[in-house]
Amino acid sequence: MKQVSGKEVLAVLLKQGFLVKRQKGSHVHLDKIVEGKMFHVTVPVHSNKDLNPFVFRSIARQAGYTPEEFEHFF
């Protein structure tokens, strides 16, 4: 898996139509409605630090993608 930062993940999610709901500290909360289903995603944005692979997979699932599908956006 390619190493990506929280900033990179945030940029991809915004391009995919997610909207920033709020930010608390270094965690950005995003929402998106697809076919009547609401997706809530939390992305940690700690400067340019790479995300742990487990966190990356968790974000992918929260966004409604498989980790493999989500990785193709990078």
CHARMM internal coordinates of N, CA and C (Angstrom, degrees):
IC EDIT
DIST 1 N 1 CA 1.4490
DIST 1 CA 1 C 1.5257
ANGL 1 N 1 CA 1 C 109.94
DIST 1 C 2 N 1.3088
ANGL 1 CA 1 C 2 N 115.99
DIHE 1 N 1 CA 1 C 2 N 136.96
DIST 2 N 2 CA 1.4610
ANGL 1 C 2 N 2 CA 121.93
DIHE 1 CA 1 C 2 N 2 CA 178.42
DIST 2 CA 2 C 1.5290
ANGL 2 N 2 CA 2 C 109.57
DIHE 1 C 2 N 2 CA 2 C -70.32
DIST 2 C 3 N 1.3240
ANGL 2 CA 2 C 3 N 117.07
DIHE 2 N 2 CA 2 C 3 N 138.98
DIST 3 N 3 CA 1.4621
ANGL 2 C 3 N 3 CA 121.57
DIHE 2 CA 2 C 3 N 3 CA 177.44
DIST 3 CA 3 C 1.5274
ANGL 3 N 3 CA 3 C 109.04
DIHE 2 C 3 N 3 CA 3 C -80.31
DIST 3 C 4 N 1.3336
ANGL 3 CA 3 C 4 N 116.05
DIHE 3 N 3 CA 3 C 4 N 126.71
DIST 4 N 4 CA 1.4611
ANGL 3 C 4 N 4 CA 121.07
DIHE 3 CA 3 C 4 N 4 CA 179.11
DIST 4 CA 4 C 1.5226
ANGL 4 N 4 CA 4 C 109.12
DIHE 3 C 4 N 4 CA 4 C -132.22
DIST 4 C 5 N 1.3175
ANGL 4 CA 4 C 5 N 115.46
DIHE 4 N 4 CA 4 C 5 N 154.10
DIST 5 N 5 CA 1.4642
ANGL 4 C 5 N 5 CA 120.48
DIHE 4 CA 4 C 5 N 5 CA 179.54
DIST 5 CA 5 C 1.5245
ANGL 5 N 5 CA 5 C 109.95
DIHE 4 C 5 N 5 CA 5 C -92.85
DIST 5 C 6 N 1.3103
ANGL 5 CA 5 C 6 N 115.77
DIHE 5 N 5 CA 5 C 6 N 167.13
DIST 6 N 6 CA 1.4556
ANGL 5 C 6 N 6 CA 121.04
DIHE 5 CA 5 C 6 N 6 CA 176.46
DIST 6 CA 6 C 1.5197
ANGL 6 N 6 CA 6 C 111.59
DIHE 5 C 6 N 6 CA 6 C -61.70
DIST 6 C 7 N 1.3398
ANGL 6 CA 6 C 7 N 116.77
DIHE 6 N 6 CA 6 C 7 N -34.89
DIST 7 N 7 CA 1.4712
ANGL 6 C 7 N 7 CA 120.82
DIHE 6 CA 6 C 7 N 7 CA 178.58
DIST 7 CA 7 C 1.5234
ANGL 7 N 7 CA 7 C 110.79
DIHE 6 C 7 N 7 CA 7 C -63.58
DIST 7 C 8 N 1.3381
ANGL 7 CA 7 C 8 N 116.57
DIHE 7 N 7 CA 7 C 8 N -40.87
DIST 8 N 8 CA 1.4645
ANGL 7 C 8 N 8 CA 120.42
DIHE 7 CA 7 C 8 N 8 CA 179.27
DIST 8 CA 8 C 1.5266
ANGL 8 N 8 CA 8 C 110.95
DIHE 7 C 8 N 8 CA 8 C -66.16
DIST 8 C 9 N 1.3307
ANGL 8 CA 8 C 9 N 116.53
DIHE 8 N 8 CA 8 C 9 N -42.30
DIST 9 N 9 CA 1.4663
ANGL 8 C 9 N 9 CA 121.08
DIHE 8 CA 8 C 9 N 9 CA 178.54
DIST 9 CA 9 C 1.5246
ANGL 9 N 9 CA 9 C 109.94
DIHE 8 C 9 N 9 CA 9 C -63.15
DIST 9 C 10 N 1.3182
ANGL 9 CA 9 C 10 N 116.68
DIHE 9 N 9 CA 9 C 10 N -43.22
DIST 10 N 10 CA 1.4639
ANGL 9 C 10 N 10 CA 121.26
DIHE 9 CA 9 C 10 N 10 CA 179.15
DIST 10 CA 10 C 1.5299
ANGL 10 N 10 CA 10 C 110.59
DIHE 9 C 10 N 10 CA 10 C -59.54
DIST 10 C 11 N 1.3246
ANGL 10 CA 10 C 11 N 117.32
DIHE 10 N 10 CA 10 C 11 N -44.70
DIST 11 N 11 CA 1.4667
ANGL 10 C 11 N 11 CA 121.51
DIHE 10 CA 10 C 11 N 11 CA 179.76
DIST 11 CA 11 C 1.5283
ANGL 11 N 11 CA 11 C 111.13
DIHE 10 C 11 N 11 CA 11 C -61.34
DIST 11 C 12 N 1.3275
ANGL 11 CA 11 C 12 N 117.30
DIHE 11 N 11 CA 11 C 12 N -42.27
DIST 12 N 12 CA 1.4685
ANGL 11 C 12 N 12 CA 121.07
DIHE 11 CA 11 C 12 N 12 CA 179.41
DIST 12 CA 12 C 1.5221
ANGL 12 N 12 CA 12 C 110.76
DIHE 11 C 12 N 12 CA 12 C -64.85
DIST 12 C 13 N 1.3250
ANGL 12 CA 12 C 13 N 117.08
DIHE 12 N 12 CA 12 C 13 N -44.41
DIST 13 N 13 CA 1.4647
ANGL 12 C 13 N 13 CA 120.23
DIHE 12 CA 12 C 13 N 13 CA -179.49
DIST 13 CA 13 C 1.5289
ANGL 13 N 13 CA 13 C 111.37
DIHE 12 C 13 N 13 CA 13 C -63.54
DIST 13 C 14 N 1.3204
ANGL 13 CA 13 C 14 N 117.24
DIHE 13 N 13 CA 13 C 14 N -38.60
DIST 14 N 14 CA 1.4652
ANGL 13 C 14 N 14 CA 120.31
DIHE 13 CA 13 C 14 N 14 CA 177.50
DIST 14 CA 14 C 1.5297
ANGL 14 N 14 CA 14 C 110.71
DIHE 13 C 14 N 14 CA 14 C -63.73
DIST 14 C 15 N 1.3408
ANGL 14 CA 14 C 15 N 116.96
DIHE 14 N 14 CA 14 C 15 N -39.19
DIST 15 N 15 CA 1.4678
ANGL 14 C 15 N 15 CA 120.72
DIHE 14 CA 14 C 15 N 15 CA 177.31
DIST 15 CA 15 C 1.5269
ANGL 15 N 15 CA 15 C 111.22
DIHE 14 C 15 N 15 CA 15 C -66.73
DIST 15 C 16 N 1.3282
ANGL 15 CA 15 C 16 N 116.77
DIHE 15 N 15 CA 15 C 16 N -27.15
DIST 16 N 16 CA 1.4664
ANGL 15 C 16 N 16 CA 121.34
DIHE 15 CA 15 C 16 N 16 CA 179.93
DIST 16 CA 16 C 1.5262
ANGL 16 N 16 CA 16 C 112.30
DIHE 15 C 16 N 16 CA 16 C -84.00
DIST 16 C 17 N 1.3241
ANGL 16 CA 16 C 17 N 117.26
DIHE 16 N 16 CA 16 C 17 N 2.72
DIST 17 N 17 CA 1.4567
ANGL 16 C 17 N 17 CA 120.52
DIHE 16 CA 16 C 17 N 17 CA 174.73
DIST 17 CA 17 C 1.5145
ANGL 17 N 17 CA 17 C 115.83
DIHE 16 C 17 N 17 CA 17 C 100.03
DIST 17 C 18 N 1.3237
ANGL 17 CA 17 C 18 N 117.62
DIHE 17 N 17 CA 17 C 18 N 5.21
DIST 18 N 18 CA 1.4613
ANGL 17 C 18 N 18 CA 119.77
DIHE 17 CA 17 C 18 N 18 CA 176.05
DIST 18 CA 18 C 1.5234
ANGL 18 N 18 CA 18 C 109.01
DIHE 17 C 18 N 18 CA 18 C -73.93
DIST 18 C 19 N 1.3172
ANGL 18 CA 18 C 19 N 116.06
DIHE 18 N 18 CA 18 C 19 N 146.81
DIST 19 N 19 CA 1.4586
ANGL 18 C 19 N 19 CA 122.01
DIHE 18 CA 18 C 19 N 19 CA 179.27
DIST 19 CA 19 C 1.5209
ANGL 19 N 19 CA 19 C 109.49
DIHE 18 C 19 N 19 CA 19 C -115.67
DIST 19 C 20 N 1.3298
ANGL 19 CA 19 C 20 N 115.92
DIHE 19 N 19 CA 19 C 20 N 140.09
DIST 20 N 20 CA 1.4623
ANGL 19 C 20 N 20 CA 120.25
DIHE 19 CA 19 C 20 N 20 CA 178.20
DIST 20 CA 20 C 1.5206
ANGL 20 N 20 CA 20 C 108.40
DIHE 19 C 20 N 20 CA 20 C -71.03
DIST 20 C 21 N 1.3134
ANGL 20 CA 20 C 21 N 115.18
DIHE 20 N 20 CA 20 C 21 N 122.05
DIST 21 N 21 CA 1.4655
ANGL 20 C 21 N 21 CA 120.96
DIHE 20 CA 20 C 21 N 21 CA 178.79
DIST 21 CA 21 C 1.5204
ANGL 21 N 21 CA 21 C 109.63
DIHE 20 C 21 N 21 CA 21 C -88.48
DIST 21 C 22 N 1.3344
ANGL 21 CA 21 C 22 N 115.29
DIHE 21 N 21 CA 21 C 22 N -46.98
DIST 22 N 22 CA 1.4631
ANGL 21 C 22 N 22 CA 120.15
DIHE 21 CA 21 C 22 N 22 CA 178.86
DIST 22 CA 22 C 1.5186
ANGL 22 N 22 CA 22 C 108.49
DIHE 21 C 22 N 22 CA 22 C -166.30
DIST 22 C 23 N 1.3266
ANGL 22 CA 22 C 23 N 114.62
DIHE 22 N 22 CA 22 C 23 N 171.38
DIST 23 N 23 CA 1.4571
ANGL 22 C 23 N 23 CA 120.74
DIHE 22 CA 22 C 23 N 23 CA 175.28
DIST 23 CA 23 C 1.5085
ANGL 23 N 23 CA 23 C 107.88
DIHE 22 C 23 N 23 CA 23 C -136.47
DIST 23 C 24 N 1.3165
ANGL 23 CA 23 C 24 N 115.61
DIHE 23 N 23 CA 23 C 24 N 132.94
DIST 24 N 24 CA 1.4566
ANGL 23 C 24 N 24 CA 120.76
DIHE 23 CA 23 C 24 N 24 CA 176.63
DIST 24 CA 24 C 1.5226
ANGL 24 N 24 CA 24 C 107.00
DIHE 23 C 24 N 24 CA 24 C -126.50
DIST 24 C 25 N 1.3107
ANGL 24 CA 24 C 25 N 115.51
DIHE 24 N 24 CA 24 C 25 N 108.82
DIST 25 N 25 CA 1.4566
ANGL 24 C 25 N 25 CA 119.41
DIHE 24 CA 24 C 25 N 25 CA -175.89
DIST 25 CA 25 C 1.5169
ANGL 25 N 25 CA 25 C 109.79
DIHE 24 C 25 N 25 CA 25 C 65.56
DIST 25 C 26 N 1.3237
ANGL 25 CA 25 C 26 N 116.03
DIHE 25 N 25 CA 25 C 26 N -126.65
DIST 26 N 26 CA 1.4617
ANGL 25 C 26 N 26 CA 119.96
DIHE 25 CA 25 C 26 N 26 CA -179.06
DIST 26 CA 26 C 1.5266
ANGL 26 N 26 CA 26 C 112.48
DIHE 25 C 26 N 26 CA 26 C -97.66
DIST 26 C 27 N 1.3237
ANGL 26 CA 26 C 27 N 117.81
DIHE 26 N 26 CA 26 C 27 N 11.87
DIST 27 N 27 CA 1.4586
ANGL 26 C 27 N 27 CA 121.58
DIHE 26 CA 26 C 27 N 27 CA -179.69
DIST 27 CA 27 C 1.5323
ANGL 27 N 27 CA 27 C 110.32
DIHE 26 C 27 N 27 CA 27 C -108.56
DIST 27 C 28 N 1.3279
ANGL 27 CA 27 C 28 N 115.09
DIHE 27 N 27 CA 27 C 28 N 123.89
DIST 28 N 28 CA 1.4582
ANGL 27 C 28 N 28 CA 121.54
DIHE 27 CA 27 C 28 N 28 CA -179.66
DIST 28 CA 28 C 1.5296
ANGL 28 N 28 CA 28 C 108.09
DIHE 27 C 28 N 28 CA 28 C -102.21
DIST 28 C 29 N 1.3224
ANGL 28 CA 28 C 29 N 116.30
DIHE 28 N 28 CA 28 C 29 N 130.85
DIST 29 N 29 CA 1.4658
ANGL 28 C 29 N 29 CA 122.56
DIHE 28 CA 28 C 29 N 29 CA -179.73
DIST 29 CA 29 C 1.5264
ANGL 29 N 29 CA 29 C 108.34
DIHE 28 C 29 N 29 CA 29 C -106.39
DIST 29 C 30 N 1.3375
ANGL 29 CA 29 C 30 N 115.84
DIHE 29 N 29 CA 29 C 30 N 125.65
DIST 30 N 30 CA 1.4601
ANGL 29 C 30 N 30 CA 121.64
DIHE 29 CA 29 C 30 N 30 CA -178.12
DIST 30 CA 30 C 1.5247
ANGL 30 N 30 CA 30 C 110.31
DIHE 29 C 30 N 30 CA 30 C -122.33
DIST 30 C 31 N 1.3311
ANGL 30 CA 30 C 31 N 115.79
DIHE 30 N 30 CA 30 C 31 N 154.89
DIST 31 N 31 CA 1.4610
ANGL 30 C 31 N 31 CA 122.42
DIHE 30 CA 30 C 31 N 31 CA 177.89
DIST 31 CA 31 C 1.5201
ANGL 31 N 31 CA 31 C 109.77
DIHE 30 C 31 N 31 CA 31 C -134.05
DIST 31 C 32 N 1.3379
ANGL 31 CA 31 C 32 N 114.62
DIHE 31 N 31 CA 31 C 32 N 153.67
DIST 32 N 32 CA 1.4624
ANGL 31 C 32 N 32 CA 121.40
DIHE 31 CA 31 C 32 N 32 CA 173.80
DIST 32 CA 32 C 1.5245
ANGL 32 N 32 CA 32 C 107.65
DIHE 31 C 32 N 32 CA 32 C -157.07
DIST 32 C 33 N 1.3304
ANGL 32 CA 32 C 33 N 116.37
DIHE 32 N 32 CA 32 C 33 N 138.43
DIST 33 N 33 CA 1.4582
ANGL 32 C 33 N 33 CA 121.00
DIHE 32 CA 32 C 33 N 33 CA 175.86
DIST 33 CA 33 C 1.5288
ANGL 33 N 33 CA 33 C 107.95
DIHE 32 C 33 N 33 CA 33 C -107.19
DIST 33 C 34 N 1.3441
ANGL 33 CA 33 C 34 N 115.81
DIHE 33 N 33 CA 33 C 34 N 125.32
DIST 34 N 34 CA 1.4587
ANGL 33 C 34 N 34 CA 122.02
DIHE 33 CA 33 C 34 N 34 CA 178.15
DIST 34 CA 34 C 1.5190
ANGL 34 N 34 CA 34 C 108.15
DIHE 33 C 34 N 34 CA 34 C -127.81
DIST 34 C 35 N 1.3206
ANGL 34 CA 34 C 35 N 116.32
DIHE 34 N 34 CA 34 C 35 N 119.10
DIST 35 N 35 CA 1.4698
ANGL 34 C 35 N 35 CA 122.37
DIHE 34 CA 34 C 35 N 35 CA 178.82
DIST 35 CA 35 C 1.5267
ANGL 35 N 35 CA 35 C 111.50
DIHE 34 C 35 N 35 CA 35 C 49.92
DIST 35 C 36 N 1.3182
ANGL 35 CA 35 C 36 N 116.19
DIHE 35 N 35 CA 35 C 36 N 44.10
DIST 36 N 36 CA 1.4581
ANGL 35 C 36 N 36 CA 121.50
DIHE 35 CA 35 C 36 N 36 CA 177.52
DIST 36 CA 36 C 1.5145
ANGL 36 N 36 CA 36 C 115.43
DIHE 35 C 36 N 36 CA 36 C 80.08
DIST 36 C 37 N 1.3332
ANGL 36 CA 36 C 37 N 118.02
DIHE 36 N 36 CA 36 C 37 N 0.10
DIST 37 N 37 CA 1.4642
ANGL 36 C 37 N 37 CA 121.38
DIHE 36 CA 36 C 37 N 37 CA 179.54
DIST 37 CA 37 C 1.5286
ANGL 37 N 37 CA 37 C 109.40
DIHE 36 C 37 N 37 CA 37 C -106.70
DIST 37 C 38 N 1.3323
ANGL 37 CA 37 C 38 N 116.09
DIHE 37 N 37 CA 37 C 38 N 131.28
DIST 38 N 38 CA 1.4676
ANGL 37 C 38 N 38 CA 121.64
DIHE 37 CA 37 C 38 N 38 CA -178.90
DIST 38 CA 38 C 1.5289
ANGL 38 N 38 CA 38 C 110.01
DIHE 37 C 38 N 38 CA 38 C -92.40
DIST 38 C 39 N 1.3191
ANGL 38 CA 38 C 39 N 115.41
DIHE 38 N 38 CA 38 C 39 N 130.73
DIST 39 N 39 CA 1.4566
ANGL 38 C 39 N 39 CA 121.48
DIHE 38 CA 38 C 39 N 39 CA 175.78
DIST 39 CA 39 C 1.5236
ANGL 39 N 39 CA 39 C 108.23
DIHE 38 C 39 N 39 CA 39 C -111.39
DIST 39 C 40 N 1.3298
ANGL 39 CA 39 C 40 N 116.96
DIHE 39 N 39 CA 39 C 40 N 128.06
DIST 40 N 40 CA 1.4660
ANGL 39 C 40 N 40 CA 123.84
DIHE 39 CA 39 C 40 N 40 CA 176.94
DIST 40 CA 40 C 1.5258
ANGL 40 N 40 CA 40 C 107.09
DIHE 39 C 40 N 40 CA 40 C -113.18
DIST 40 C 41 N 1.3154
ANGL 40 CA 40 C 41 N 116.22
DIHE 40 N 40 CA 40 C 41 N 127.81
DIST 41 N 41 CA 1.4622
ANGL 40 C 41 N 41 CA 121.15
DIHE 40 CA 40 C 41 N 41 CA -178.49
DIST 41 CA 41 C 1.5200
ANGL 41 N 41 CA 41 C 109.15
DIHE 40 C 41 N 41 CA 41 C -129.62
DIST 41 C 42 N 1.3259
ANGL 41 CA 41 C 42 N 116.22
DIHE 41 N 41 CA 41 C 42 N 137.06
DIST 42 N 42 CA 1.4594
ANGL 41 C 42 N 42 CA 122.16
DIHE 41 CA 41 C 42 N 42 CA 174.83
DIST 42 CA 42 C 1.5222
ANGL 42 N 42 CA 42 C 108.19
DIHE 41 C 42 N 42 CA 42 C -116.33
DIST 42 C 43 N 1.3343
ANGL 42 CA 42 C 43 N 116.23
DIHE 42 N 42 CA 42 C 43 N 125.72
DIST 43 N 43 CA 1.4642
ANGL 42 C 43 N 43 CA 121.62
DIHE 42 CA 42 C 43 N 43 CA -178.51
DIST 43 CA 43 C 1.5225
ANGL 43 N 43 CA 43 C 109.36
DIHE 42 C 43 N 43 CA 43 C -119.73
DIST 43 C 44 N 1.3481
ANGL 43 CA 43 C 44 N 117.27
DIHE 43 N 43 CA 43 C 44 N 121.93
DIST 44 N 44 CA 1.4610
ANGL 43 C 44 N 44 CA 119.46
DIHE 43 CA 43 C 44 N 44 CA 174.28
DIST 44 CA 44 C 1.5342
ANGL 44 N 44 CA 44 C 109.50
DIHE 43 C 44 N 44 CA 44 C -79.49
DIST 44 C 45 N 1.3137
ANGL 44 CA 44 C 45 N 116.55
DIHE 44 N 44 CA 44 C 45 N 127.13
DIST 45 N 45 CA 1.4657
ANGL 44 C 45 N 45 CA 120.97
DIHE 44 CA 44 C 45 N 45 CA -179.42
DIST 45 CA 45 C 1.5253
ANGL 45 N 45 CA 45 C 107.46
DIHE 44 C 45 N 45 CA 45 C -118.55
DIST 45 C 46 N 1.3233
ANGL 45 CA 45 C 46 N 115.48
DIHE 45 N 45 CA 45 C 46 N 89.47
DIST 46 N 46 CA 1.4654
ANGL 45 C 46 N 46 CA 121.99
DIHE 45 CA 45 C 46 N 46 CA -179.46
DIST 46 CA 46 C 1.5233
ANGL 46 N 46 CA 46 C 108.27
DIHE 45 C 46 N 46 CA 46 C -106.26
DIST 46 C 47 N 1.3094
ANGL 46 CA 46 C 47 N 117.52
DIHE 46 N 46 CA 46 C 47 N 88.94
DIST 47 N 47 CA 1.4722
ANGL 46 C 47 N 47 CA 125.41
DIHE 46 CA 46 C 47 N 47 CA -175.74
DIST 47 CA 47 C 1.5280
ANGL 47 N 47 CA 47 C 109.03
DIHE 46 C 47 N 47 CA 47 C 47.01
DIST 47 C 48 N 1.3041
ANGL 47 CA 47 C 48 N 118.91
DIHE 47 N 47 CA 47 C 48 N -127.81
DIST 48 N 48 CA 1.4700
ANGL 47 C 48 N 48 CA 121.54
DIHE 47 CA 47 C 48 N 48 CA 179.68
DIST 48 CA 48 C 1.5204
ANGL 48 N 48 CA 48 C 111.84
DIHE 47 C 48 N 48 CA 48 C -108.57
DIST 48 C 49 N 1.3047
ANGL 48 CA 48 C 49 N 117.07
DIHE 48 N 48 CA 48 C 49 N 25.10
DIST 49 N 49 CA 1.4602
ANGL 48 C 49 N 49 CA 122.05
DIHE 48 CA 48 C 49 N 49 CA -178.95
DIST 49 CA 49 C 1.5304
ANGL 49 N 49 CA 49 C 110.30
DIHE 48 C 49 N 49 CA 49 C -69.89
DIST 49 C 50 N 1.3397
ANGL 49 CA 49 C 50 N 116.27
DIHE 49 N 49 CA 49 C 50 N 134.64
DIST 50 N 50 CA 1.4621
ANGL 49 C 50 N 50 CA 120.68
DIHE 49 CA 49 C 50 N 50 CA 178.93
DIST 50 CA 50 C 1.5204
ANGL 50 N 50 CA 50 C 110.78
DIHE 49 C 50 N 50 CA 50 C -68.54
DIST 50 C 51 N 1.3379
ANGL 50 CA 50 C 51 N 115.05
DIHE 50 N 50 CA 50 C 51 N 145.23
DIST 51 N 51 CA 1.4571
ANGL 50 C 51 N 51 CA 120.47
DIHE 50 CA 50 C 51 N 51 CA 178.81
DIST 51 CA 51 C 1.5234
ANGL 51 N 51 CA 51 C 110.69
DIHE 50 C 51 N 51 CA 51 C -78.50
DIST 51 C 52 N 1.3053
ANGL 51 CA 51 C 52 N 115.55
DIHE 51 N 51 CA 51 C 52 N 145.78
DIST 52 N 52 CA 1.4515
ANGL 51 C 52 N 52 CA 122.22
DIHE 51 CA 51 C 52 N 52 CA 172.25
DIST 52 CA 52 C 1.5353
ANGL 52 N 52 CA 52 C 107.30
DIHE 51 C 52 N 52 CA 52 C -63.12
DIST 52 C 53 N 1.3382
ANGL 52 CA 52 C 53 N 119.20
DIHE 52 N 52 CA 52 C 53 N 141.19
DIST 53 N 53 CA 1.4676
ANGL 52 C 53 N 53 CA 120.81
DIHE 52 CA 52 C 53 N 53 CA 179.42
DIST 53 CA 53 C 1.5266
ANGL 53 N 53 CA 53 C 113.80
DIHE 52 C 53 N 53 CA 53 C -55.85
DIST 53 C 54 N 1.3268
ANGL 53 CA 53 C 54 N 117.45
DIHE 53 N 53 CA 53 C 54 N -33.22
DIST 54 N 54 CA 1.4630
ANGL 53 C 54 N 54 CA 120.46
DIHE 53 CA 53 C 54 N 54 CA 178.37
DIST 54 CA 54 C 1.5331
ANGL 54 N 54 CA 54 C 110.76
DIHE 53 C 54 N 54 CA 54 C -67.53
DIST 54 C 55 N 1.3156
ANGL 54 CA 54 C 55 N 116.62
DIHE 54 N 54 CA 54 C 55 N -37.54
DIST 55 N 55 CA 1.4711
ANGL 54 C 55 N 55 CA 121.20
DIHE 54 CA 54 C 55 N 55 CA 177.91
DIST 55 CA 55 C 1.5250
ANGL 55 N 55 CA 55 C 109.42
DIHE 54 C 55 N 55 CA 55 C -68.16
DIST 55 C 56 N 1.3305
ANGL 55 CA 55 C 56 N 117.02
DIHE 55 N 55 CA 55 C 56 N -41.47
DIST 56 N 56 CA 1.4643
ANGL 55 C 56 N 56 CA 121.39
DIHE 55 CA 55 C 56 N 56 CA 177.78
DIST 56 CA 56 C 1.5256
ANGL 56 N 56 CA 56 C 110.63
DIHE 55 C 56 N 56 CA 56 C -58.21
DIST 56 C 57 N 1.3357
ANGL 56 CA 56 C 57 N 116.72
DIHE 56 N 56 CA 56 C 57 N -46.37
DIST 57 N 57 CA 1.4693
ANGL 56 C 57 N 57 CA 120.80
DIHE 56 CA 56 C 57 N 57 CA 179.31
DIST 57 CA 57 C 1.5182
ANGL 57 N 57 CA 57 C 111.33
DIHE 56 C 57 N 57 CA 57 C -63.50
DIST 57 C 58 N 1.3289
ANGL 57 CA 57 C 58 N 116.51
DIHE 57 N 57 CA 57 C 58 N -39.17
DIST 58 N 58 CA 1.4598
ANGL 57 C 58 N 58 CA 120.86
DIHE 57 CA 57 C 58 N 58 CA 179.25
DIST 58 CA 58 C 1.5281
ANGL 58 N 58 CA 58 C 110.84
DIHE 57 C 58 N 58 CA 58 C -63.62
DIST 58 C 59 N 1.3201
ANGL 58 CA 58 C 59 N 116.94
DIHE 58 N 58 CA 58 C 59 N -43.38
DIST 59 N 59 CA 1.4680
ANGL 58 C 59 N 59 CA 121.21
DIHE 58 CA 58 C 59 N 59 CA 178.70
DIST 59 CA 59 C 1.5266
ANGL 59 N 59 CA 59 C 109.99
DIHE 58 C 59 N 59 CA 59 C -63.36
DIST 59 C 60 N 1.3353
ANGL 59 CA 59 C 60 N 117.07
DIHE 59 N 59 CA 59 C 60 N -42.08
DIST 60 N 60 CA 1.4670
ANGL 59 C 60 N 60 CA 120.79
DIHE 59 CA 59 C 60 N 60 CA 178.64
DIST 60 CA 60 C 1.5205
ANGL 60 N 60 CA 60 C 110.66
DIHE 59 C 60 N 60 CA 60 C -58.55
DIST 60 C 61 N 1.3206
ANGL 60 CA 60 C 61 N 117.03
DIHE 60 N 60 CA 60 C 61 N -46.16
DIST 61 N 61 CA 1.4694
ANGL 60 C 61 N 61 CA 120.99
DIHE 60 CA 60 C 61 N 61 CA -179.57
DIST 61 CA 61 C 1.5301
ANGL 61 N 61 CA 61 C 111.10
DIHE 60 C 61 N 61 CA 61 C -65.65
DIST 61 C 62 N 1.3323
ANGL 61 CA 61 C 62 N 116.77
DIHE 61 N 61 CA 61 C 62 N -41.24
DIST 62 N 62 CA 1.4681
ANGL 61 C 62 N 62 CA 120.33
DIHE 61 CA 61 C 62 N 62 CA 178.40
DIST 62 CA 62 C 1.5307
ANGL 62 N 62 CA 62 C 110.57
DIHE 61 C 62 N 62 CA 62 C -60.21
DIST 62 C 63 N 1.3298
ANGL 62 CA 62 C 63 N 116.42
DIHE 62 N 62 CA 62 C 63 N -33.92
DIST 63 N 63 CA 1.4630
ANGL 62 C 63 N 63 CA 121.64
DIHE 62 CA 62 C 63 N 63 CA -177.60
DIST 63 CA 63 C 1.5283
ANGL 63 N 63 CA 63 C 112.45
DIHE 62 C 63 N 63 CA 63 C -83.92
DIST 63 C 64 N 1.3313
ANGL 63 CA 63 C 64 N 117.38
DIHE 63 N 63 CA 63 C 64 N -4.11
DIST 64 N 64 CA 1.4606
ANGL 63 C 64 N 64 CA 120.70
DIHE 63 CA 63 C 64 N 64 CA 177.92
DIST 64 CA 64 C 1.5124
ANGL 64 N 64 CA 64 C 114.68
DIHE 63 C 64 N 64 CA 64 C 89.81
DIST 64 C 65 N 1.3291
ANGL 64 CA 64 C 65 N 117.43
DIHE 64 N 64 CA 64 C 65 N 17.11
DIST 65 N 65 CA 1.4565
ANGL 64 C 65 N 65 CA 122.48
DIHE 64 CA 64 C 65 N 65 CA 179.35
DIST 65 CA 65 C 1.5237
ANGL 65 N 65 CA 65 C 109.86
DIHE 64 C 65 N 65 CA 65 C -115.14
DIST 65 C 66 N 1.3322
ANGL 65 CA 65 C 66 N 115.95
DIHE 65 N 65 CA 65 C 66 N 158.86
DIST 66 N 66 CA 1.4556
ANGL 65 C 66 N 66 CA 118.98
DIHE 65 CA 65 C 66 N 66 CA 166.57
DIST 66 CA 66 C 1.5326
ANGL 66 N 66 CA 66 C 105.77
DIHE 65 C 66 N 66 CA 66 C -79.99
DIST 66 C 67 N 1.3252
ANGL 66 CA 66 C 67 N 118.13
DIHE 66 N 66 CA 66 C 67 N 157.67
DIST 67 N 67 CA 1.4743
ANGL 66 C 67 N 67 CA 118.77
DIHE 66 CA 66 C 67 N 67 CA 177.97
DIST 67 CA 67 C 1.5307
ANGL 67 N 67 CA 67 C 112.31
DIHE 66 C 67 N 67 CA 67 C -57.07
DIST 67 C 68 N 1.3314
ANGL 67 CA 67 C 68 N 116.96
DIHE 67 N 67 CA 67 C 68 N -35.74
DIST 68 N 68 CA 1.4652
ANGL 67 C 68 N 68 CA 120.63
DIHE 67 CA 67 C 68 N 68 CA -179.87
DIST 68 CA 68 C 1.5290
ANGL 68 N 68 CA 68 C 110.95
DIHE 67 C 68 N 68 CA 68 C -67.20
DIST 68 C 69 N 1.3397
ANGL 68 CA 68 C 69 N 116.96
DIHE 68 N 68 CA 68 C 69 N -43.05
DIST 69 N 69 CA 1.4692
ANGL 68 C 69 N 69 CA 120.58
DIHE 68 CA 68 C 69 N 69 CA 177.88
DIST 69 CA 69 C 1.5236
ANGL 69 N 69 CA 69 C 110.53
DIHE 68 C 69 N 69 CA 69 C -62.54
DIST 69 C 70 N 1.3145
ANGL 69 CA 69 C 70 N 116.17
DIHE 69 N 69 CA 69 C 70 N -44.07
DIST 70 N 70 CA 1.4626
ANGL 69 C 70 N 70 CA 121.49
DIHE 69 CA 69 C 70 N 70 CA -177.13
DIST 70 CA 70 C 1.5246
ANGL 70 N 70 CA 70 C 111.27
DIHE 69 C 70 N 70 CA 70 C -65.66
DIST 70 C 71 N 1.3229
ANGL 70 CA 70 C 71 N 116.64
DIHE 70 N 70 CA 70 C 71 N -35.93
DIST 71 N 71 CA 1.4646
ANGL 70 C 71 N 71 CA 121.20
DIHE 70 CA 70 C 71 N 71 CA -178.38
DIST 71 CA 71 C 1.5342
ANGL 71 N 71 CA 71 C 111.57
DIHE 70 C 71 N 71 CA 71 C -64.67
DIST 71 C 72 N 1.3318
ANGL 71 CA 71 C 72 N 118.09
DIHE 71 N 71 CA 71 C 72 N -26.47
DIST 72 N 72 CA 1.4709
ANGL 71 C 72 N 72 CA 121.20
DIHE 71 CA 71 C 72 N 72 CA -179.37
DIST 72 CA 72 C 1.5254
ANGL 72 N 72 CA 72 C 112.95
DIHE 71 C 72 N 72 CA 72 C -68.67
DIST 72 C 73 N 1.3333
ANGL 72 CA 72 C 73 N 117.96
DIHE 72 N 72 CA 72 C 73 N -15.26
DIST 73 N 73 CA 1.4647
ANGL 72 C 73 N 73 CA 120.67
DIHE 72 CA 72 C 73 N 73 CA 178.96
DIST 73 CA 73 C 1.5289
ANGL 73 N 73 CA 73 C 112.34
DIHE 72 C 73 N 73 CA 73 C -77.15
DIST 73 C 74 N 1.3402
ANGL 73 CA 73 C 74 N 117.23
DIHE 73 N 73 CA 73 C 74 N -9.61
DIST 74 N 74 CA 1.4665
ANGL 73 C 74 N 74 CA 120.55
DIHE 73 CA 73 C 74 N 74 CA -175.31
DIST 74 CA 74 C 1.5108
ANGL 74 N 74 CA 74 C 112.25
DIHE 73 C 74 N 74 CA 74 C -105.15
END
COOR INIT
IC SEED 1 N 1 CA 1 C
IC BUILD
